[in-house]
Amino acid sequence: MSFRSATAVDYVEDVSPGSGALPPRAWYPASDATSLSLNGGWRFRLSPTADAEDDSFAEPGYDAGGWAEVSVPGHWVLQGHGAPIYTNHLYPFPVDPPRVPTENPTGDHLRFFDLPEGWDLADAGTVLRFDGVESCARVWLNGTDIGEFKGSRLPHEFAVGHLLRPAGNVLAVRVHQWSAGSYLEDQDQWWLPGIFRDVTLLHRPAGSVLDFFVHASYDHVTGAGTLRVDSDADGRVTVPELGIDIATGEPATVPVEAWTAETPRLYDGVLATEGERVPLRIGFRTVELAEGLIKVNGRPVLFKGVNRHEWHPERGRALDLETMRADVLLMKRHNINAVRTSHYPPHPAFLDLCDEYGLWVIDECDLETHGFTEQAWRDNPVDDDHWTPALLDRAARMVERDKNHPSVVIWSLGNEAGTGRGLTAMAEWIHGRDTSRLVHYEGDIDCRDTDVYSRMYADHAEVERIGRGLDGGTHKRRQLPFILCEYGHAMGNGPGGLADYQRIFESYDRLQGGFIWEWIDHGIKDDRYGYAYGGDFGEELHDGNFVCDGLVFPDRRPSPGLVEYKKVIEPVRVDGDAAAGTVRVTNRYDFADLSALDFEWSYQVGGETVESGSLAVPALAPGESAEVKLPEPPVATGSGETQWTVRALLAADTAWGPRGHVVAWGQFPVSGRQLTSFAASAGPVVSDGGPITLGPAAFDARSGALKTIGSVAVTGLRLDVWRATTDNDDGAAWQSDIRYGALWRKFGLHRMRHRLDAVEPAGDALTVRTRVAPAAWEFGLVTVYRWTTDGSRLRLTVSVTPDGDWTVPLPRLGIRFGLSAADRVRWFGGGPGEAYPDTKAASAVGRWQSTVDDMQTPYLRPQENGARADVRWAEIGGLRIEGDPEFWFTARRWTTEQLDAAAHRTDLVAGDTVWVNLDHGQHGIGSQSCGPGVLPQYQLHAGPAEFSFVFADIG
Ligand code: IPT
């Protein structure tokens, strides 16, 4: 019969988790049992609907000769078939649970394989494992339908031994992009269908390991570890290093070194059953809620975390081991100690790496129903009993898979799923199954089901109130510790205000830290745009570059936000007292002493190191500090600006960083800056019809515009208040606070007019008087440029007096000008990277050099970037510029207006002019793309200001 009834694909819209799969169990990478990876090239056919094609392709002998090929693991939409879709929380289909659209891209996958030599089919079983398929799969082996499943980022296993043949096996998998499961997977990310994690055939000898649960606790009072491995198949557990040789189910207590994220001590063991030997990596640690705090091994921990989505710019969520390792290494090298696996269990190998290198993990279930917020959470699956089996299935698949990882200290029910009975059922099940960990869910504001009070994006003031316990809440919540499961929204330039959060976290025991949103920009490598984001694939609904909000760029290059975070959370604090000639060193680790670190002092004059040496610091215990004597300053004071820098470095190679890697640092001044003296001498010379000259400079006589300084041509020098608004300036549409990006545009700060009032060559100065103001508004900035010379150099003093009713801060306040040629840049001031008033912790004072191109920070959506803070002097394009006071320095090959107009990096085309901004002030950055705005102390309010620059032609 050619007509197929719709019922053939009913499972797609069935709320049940599926059928045919084995019960969930612990995941382990390799044992002595044979396995066969089915990763690689698979034959592939894409259909527009779930039932456009019948299932005859699953039959052995089917001719798939005309089919395409895709790589597994992979997403077909990233391999030339269809296109990805990005939405934050809107479902890209009508909300009518559990129904999905008829347009349901469906990928039929075929894999042909032979069994390796010696694969015993007689006296053994075989399991077929899928580690992740989005969003719903139906599976046939050699023509037999073995089941179907949902739960994209969770493993599913099938017993297939009875269906296998030594050669010529046909594995057929039909994958539907949309299913009932899609309603539970509304995370803020790309929708990427496909078999995106490994497919493996596991030989299961008779008497092989089934499920097992490693219980390895640590008693911090006695220093003893207790190991018990519960196993569905009886066997023995050996840990040679500890002399342990016990039966499964039997406990052993021995002295051990504990596992912590700072000291990830693992013991190798083996679980041996009659038919299999499974390697174990055992970490002894105890997690508890005690005295209202999350404690591990008896001590409270402070999470310095990130939210990690799985991302690769070409392969999407199909990550290889080296990419996972790169994430872990980068995190460790940036002082990050915790990961929330937002918002689904990661590839299981990632957790092995967390165990090995040491990261605290909040393992989050694959559950989010955020789109229901649009209908006031009506019909939310998590509050509908029909869906509860699916929710429990997801909880069990996560907990059973990941329960043997010491790194996992907290289970999270999911993200942004509202509230409901299904969540309560999940929490109850998890609490019953695993009493050794805590349960988290941010949406449970009263903490009915959870062990931790968790919030996202709460502002500094509220976090401080929570720290003080003045936030009220239910009785239960008031007894609980607090974490910010998301904060510091790292979209574009920013986040700002991290140091201020950290100060608050460190001031109140109840505050146990937070997790930056998020680790990586989910940009997709793209020929048109460099990196594509939402909307670039013609999606009818999308959320633009909201998917690019990570601390690392898609290629994993650290953004300035990561460098800032590393400094803010550094585990050693160095506070200097130059007068006393001492530094106070504080150990801010929770568990480790400082014996793994070497300390080094250096002494800078004018930003240049003149001497350095090692500093003996005791191996302080966590929380301890010591006053350490510095050597005599190598140079007499009065020899210019001098400072100490003290750095803490890895004393030896570690698993994650080389010897000499800088973990923490501090700087403090000895003697302050001395400006080079400048005495105005010759005054302006006015020649008939020609330019006005003043020392080395020439000005247009009518406009007062600067033309040249010596041999250097200068164009368009004038006051500048505009910056290409950052994602944080623009803010998120739903933010109720004032969003300055829009207000600045409303008030025309991006189109200021410069009215010339007077050009006055008089006495020793050329004075140019102007009023700078936007069309349509009555407020403005009365701006006076006063030029003088000492004969060889040129000095500009800018005086700004606000006029009228200024109700918004300024984006920036300074001057900009164009240079016809510039490439290399040198400066003395903050560096090496970008900084803004509230993202400046990592800006170190020193002598730096770079190029105009390298000074650009490649935010995927172009925006203000690249400022260097506290610059004393800079050299660029044949000019040396000295500031009084220090200034913010920016140089780029396009104008601010071009930067502002660009949607992708590829829109930025270098012109002939290098535009230089020398700013007296910059408005802070904040985190308003999803969090609080700029704190008052970092806002740049219009007020009377005066600042100077001395220019010299050094060409
Ligand atoms: C929060 C989400 O949990 C996260 O997935 C991401 O969307 C983030 O915001 C913004 O990038 S939800 C927030 C809108 C309160």
Boltz pocket constraint, residues with backbone or C-beta under 6 A from the ligand:
constraints:
  - pocket:
      binder: B
      contacts: [[A, 88], [A, 187], [A, 188], [A, 343], [A, 415], [A, 416], [A, 456], [A, 457], [A, 486], [A, 489], [A, 517], [A, 546], [A, 549], [A, 930]]
      max_distance: 6.0
